[in-house]
Amino acid sequence: MTPEMDLWASLPVPAVRIDVNDRIAEVNPAGEGFLNSSSKALTGQPVWDMIAVDAPLEEAFERARINGTPLFVNDVYVGSGVRAPVQCALQIAPLVGAEDEMLMMITPRELAGRMTLNHSVKSAAQSAIGMAEMLAHEIKNPLAGITGAAQLLSMNLKPDDLELTDLIVAESRRIVKLLEQVEQFGNLSPPDFKPVNLHDVLDRARRSALLGFGAQMKIVEAYDPSLPLALGDPDQLLQVILNLLKNASEAAGNKGGKITLRSFFEHSFRLRRSDGSGQSLPLQIEVIDDGPGIPADLQEDIFDPFVSGKENGTGLGLALVSKIISDHNGWISVKSVPGQTVFRISLPRAAGVPYHTE
């Protein structure tokens, strides 16, 4: 391959070369994935027949071609005949060295955020948890003394006064439990990487949830049966899914509700970090619930330690989930509105394992 072909194939966003007759001349691999069609099938087709945009672009597109100027369109929905529209930004520009040909780049809004942002949760968690671990060690010893002193005092108190010492003991034990959760971050071993069938992990988590905290929930499977093996630690990934299922069950309260476990393959998804490094993360898992949703002001920080939308929540469950996924070189994100919350995990595939597995 020539350097130009290498660059074209490596573009992390969908890109389409459009000829002078407004027909598709070429589509890069990311574009094939976005449009759910091969370059061979798309080549020669009218671009506006194959790419649906919810805005009248034809005239602006033609002016950009005539004037030799780029065209930028933000927050439009782009789809095709075989995929639902998603919110995107479009960049259209004349192709240098090719008369009257145009280049269109399509950046899904969600992908843009993932490509340009480093996973800041990892560094935030490391600094916050590092300090918290040190404090946890120093606090647990005096707490044990306080608890013991309160229990000794209670032996000589009248029944009416026992409420105060009972409160001291109960609150001290609650703080110790919280500190033990903090220490769990430091005790978590590095992932034992191996090829993992994600559906086995999801099934184990589903069965465990239905026998315990999720007994009142309906858990629905929506799996891609041809999903390749992931590269990860099955026990740590099980802990992640269990935590997400527990969150979804707690959000439903005693009313019950539905949780959907979904898996699919998105070969065009690459995570680009702020240091310039990047990795393909094509394996997608979604945990979707129909609960009340996460407050909008918490969604951006929900994976940070000690941030919680639940009453008396510690804010450590999702921080631990984020740490595990980050240690797997993966990505986790959330979208939430009342009636639907979607936690999405993106993971690398195991090398050398074909896409279609039996």
N, C-alpha and C positions, 0 to 999 in steps of 0.2 A: 504494500500500500504506500501511496505517496504521503508526505506530511500533511497535505491538504485533506486527503481522505481520512487519515488518522484523526485529525482535528474534528472533521465532520462527524465521525463515528463517536467521538468522545464527548461531544456537547451534552451536558446534563439536562438540557431542556428540549422539548420538542421543536424541531426546526423543519421548515418546508421551503424548497426552492420552487419559485413560480415562474413559468416561462412567459413570453410576450403575449401569448393568447390566453392568459389567466388559467393555464392548466398546470397541474402538479408535475414538475420535472424530476424532483428527487425528495425523499423524506429520510431523515436520519433515524437511527434505531430508537431513540427516545420518542420521536414522532410516531413511529410504528406502534409503540406501546400505548401512546396517548390516544391514537385513533383506532386502536384495536384492529389494525389491518396491515398487511405487508406492503413494502415499498413497491413491489411488482404490481400489486392490485391497485395501488393509488396512482402510480405514474400514468400520466396522460389524461387523468380525470379532471373536469372543471373544479377549480379549487373551492368555489363557493357551493358546489354540490356535495363535496366531501367534508367541508369544515363549516359548521353552522355557528354563526355569531349573532347574538341578540342585539345587534346594532347595525344600522345601514352604513356599511363600510365601503361599498363598491366605488362610490364617487370619490371619497377621500383617498382610497387606494390608488385610483387612477391619477389623481392630482399629484400624489407623492411620486408616482412613476414619471409623469411628464416633467415635474419640477426637479426631479432627482433629489428629493428630500426624504428624510425618515418620517415615519408616522408612529406615534405612541398612543395606545388606547388602554386605559386602566379600567379594572372592575367591570368587565363584560363576561357574559357566560358563553363558553365555547364548548361545543360538542360535535358529535358526528352521528351518522345513522345508526351506529352500534354502541354508542356510549352516551350516558346522560350528560347534559351540560354541567360544567364546573366553572367557578369564578376564576378568571385569568387576567393577566396583563399581556397585551400584544405589542410586539415590536416589529415593525415592517420597514425595510430599508432597501434602496437600490443595491444590486449585487455588483460590486466593483469588478470590472473586466468582462462583464456579460451584459451586452446592450439590452436594455429594457427588461431584464430579468429582475425579480424581487426576491428577497429573503424574508420569511415570516418566522419569528420565534414566539412560541406560546409558553408562558410561564404560569402554571396554576398557582393561585394565591397561596395555598397551603405549602406547595413545593418551594415557592420563593422564600417563605419564612424558614423552611428547613435548610435550604441551601446556604443562606447568608448568615444564619445564626449558629454560633457554637453552642454545644450543649452546656450552657452555663450552670445548669443544675449540679453537674459533677463538681465543679470548683466551689460552688456555694456550699454544697453538702460537705465537701472535704474540710473547708475552713470552719464551718459551724459545728460539725460533728467532732472535729479534732479538739476544739475548745470544750465542747460538751462532755466528751469522754473524760477529759482531765478533771472537770468539775464533778462529774458523776463519781469518780473514784474518791474525791475528797469529801463529798457530801454524804455518801452512804455510811461512813463510820460514825459521824456525830448523830445521824438519824437513828442508828441502832441504839445509841445511848439515850436519845430522847424517848424512843419507844419503850426501852426498858425502864426508864425513870417514871414514865406515865403509868406503866403497869404496876410498879411498886407503890406509887401513890394511891392507885385505885384500891389497893388492899385495905387501906385505912380510911377510906372515904364513906360517907353516907350514900345510900342509893341515889338520892336526889342529885348528888354531885358527880356521880359516875359518868354522866353524859359528856362532861368536859374531857375527862381522860380518855374515854372511848373515842371521842372525836380526834384527839391528838394521835392516838394509836392508828386509827383508820386513815387519817391523812398522811401520816408518816409512811405507812405501808403503800399508799397510792403513789407517793413520790418515789419510793424505792422501786416500784414496778416501772415507773416512767424512766428512771435512770437505767434500769436493766435493758429497756428498749433502746435507749441511746447507746449503751455499750454494745448492743448487737451489731451496730454498724462496724465497729472496730474488729469484732470477732468474725465477721463474714469473710470466709476464705475466698481467694481468687477463683473464678469459674474453672471447673474441670471440663474443658472443651472437648466435645465429641459430637458426631452426627446425631441429631435428635429428631425424632418424629414428633412434630408439634401437636398433631392430633392426639397422640398418646398422652401428652402433657395436659391438653385441654380436657380429655376424657377423665383422667385421674382427678383433676381439679373439680370437674362437674359432679362426679360421683361423691367426692368428699363433701362438697358444698350441700348437696341434696340430703346427705345424712346428718348434717349439722346446722350451721348458721343459715343455710339457704333452703331449709326444708319447706318454707312457705312460698318459694319462688318457682316459676316455670322457666327452665333453662333450655333454650332452643339452639340446635346446632345448625350452622350454615357453613359447611366446610368445602374447600376446593379439594377434591379427591386426588388431584395430580400434584399437590404441593410438594416440592422437594424437601429433603432433609435440611434442617437448620444446623448451624454450628453453635453449640451452647452447652450449658450445664443443665441437665433435665431437672435436677432437684431445685436449683435456684429459680429456673423458669416456672416450675410448679408453684413455688412460693409467691412469685409475681402474680400469677393468675388467681391463686387463692385470695391474695390481698385485694385484687380488683373485684372479684366476686363478692367478697365480704363487704367491701364498700358499697357495691350495688345493692346488696341485700339490706344493709343498714339504712340506705337511703329510702328504701321502700317502707321501712318500719314494719308494723304488724299487718299492713294491708296486703302484702304480697305484690307480685308484679312479674314482669317478664324480663329475662336477660337473654341476649343473643350472643353466642360465641361464633364469630365469623373468621374465616381464613381465606386469603387470596394471594395471588402472585402479581406483583407490579414491577416488571423488569426495568422500567425506566427510572425508578426511584433511586437516586444517589444522595447521600448526605455529604455536603461540603462544609468543612469546619473553617473557622476563622484563620487557622494556620495554613490554609491552602490544601490540606490533605482531604481526601475524599474516599468513600467506600460505597459499593453497591449494597443496598438493603432491600432486596426484592420480596422477602417473606413478610406478610402482613397478618397480624392478629388484631381483631377488634372485640372488645367487651362492651356491649351496648345495653343500656338499661332504660326503662321508661319511667324513672323516678322524677323527683321535682327539679333536678338539675343542680349545678354548682353556681353559686352567686357569681355574677360577672366580674366583680372586683377581686375575686380570688383566683380566677382561672389562670392568669398568667403566672401566679406564684404557687400554684397548688402542689408542685413537686418539691418546693423548698421545705427544709425541716421546720417544724413547729408552726406550719400554716395549715389550718383545718377549718372546714366549713361545718363541722359537727359540734354540737354542744358537748363539752368535756372531752373533745378529741385532742390527741397529742400532736397530730400533724407529722407523725413519724412513719406511718404505714406507706404513704405514697412516696415519701422521701427515700425509703428503703427500696421500693419498687424502682424508682428512678436510678438509684445507685447500681442496682443489679443490672438493669438494661444498659446503663452507661458502661459498666464493666464488660458487657457483652459486645461493646462497640456498636450498639444499636441506638434506637431512638424511640421515645415515647411522647405522645401528645394527647391532648384532650380537646374535644369540642362539646359544649353543653348548652342546651336550652331547656326550658321547662318541658318535661315529657320525653326528653332524649339526651342521654350523655354517652359519648363514644370515647373510650380510651383505645388508642391505636398504638400498637407496638410494631416496629420495623426491625427486622433482624437479617444478618447475613446468612447465605446458604452455605452448606458444607461443600467444599471444593470436590470436583470430580464426580458428583452425583447428578445423574440426568434429571431433567425437569419432569418428565413423565415417569412416575414410579408405580409399581404394581403393589 
